Amino acid sequence: MAAIEVGLVGAGPWAQLVHGPVLAAGPETHLVGVWARRPDAAMELAGRLGVRPFGRYEDLVDACQAVAFSVPPAVQAELAATAARRGKALLLEKPVAEDLDGALRLADAVGEAGVVSQVVLSWRYAAPVRAFLEAAARLEVIGGRGEFISGGLLGGPFATPWRLERGALLDLGPHVIDLLDAALGQVVAVRAHGASLGWVGLLLEHEDGRVSEASLCATAGIEAHVAGAAVYGPTGALSVDCAAAVGPETFAALRREFAEAVAGGTGHPLDVQRGLHLQHVIAAAEADLAGMGSHRTAGTLG
């Protein structure tokens, strides 16, 4: 398979640590260049990766087959829709948008253009997580729990403006909700309590009556983040440590699967529709935290 030519949008922490190096490493992808809203940052990252810095977003899009995004959710939703309309495949960060309306518009643009999309839900590309889900599918599961606890918003490179404004639910929530949804069945209702800049607790109702709980926090004074999930049933239990599961081979798998999806035009299970479903759940949970939620309705959650 010829290498897929990918342009990178963004030059922040994740672009520097993950997106840029992973896409430049290949062999399934060839990084064409970098564009960012801060030209100096794009130039610096492009120089480090040995690729071209682009001065205009449209020029980057025209120079590649696919576009990878490492920018705030609101920015991603608008720029990715533009790239989709130009016929480009999309490698999207989670959450796919800042809010449900943005996610709906992006999903519509992707659907109308018929382009491949894939979301960087990093846990799901890790071999231990995949083994956990395969085993969970064989277990009679009645419930489960998940958690993502970190101190990321107390300082450091990931205490970025949108995270500091929206907190753990929008930032960390997609990982945990997605994994519990994959292990126990589609989430059809959610109840939430707490505060997104403090501790958030979610009660998720899944299809077929299963239930799970999720704990989210990005302001805990701990050195290393705690992340994972467990499921339980009459015949046993299973668990996975997602913090330990994600490594270089995880992102190599992500790169390979994205290139295969783009080359084959077959799509990927973790596509923009998956991101939209997670955005439905998060929007309902945020409404609940604000005292405006009705807690349930499968129609609302998509």
Helices and strands as residue ranges (DSSP letters): E 4-9, H 13-14, I 15-19, H 20-25, E 29-35, H 39-49, E 52-53, H 57-62, E 66-69, H 73-85, E 89-92, H 100-113, E 117-119, G 122-125, H 127-138, E 143-149, G 152-154, H 161-166, H 168-171, H 173-184, E 187-194, E 199-206, G 207-209, E 211-217, E 226-233, E 236-241, H 242-245, H 248-264, H 272-289, H 298-301
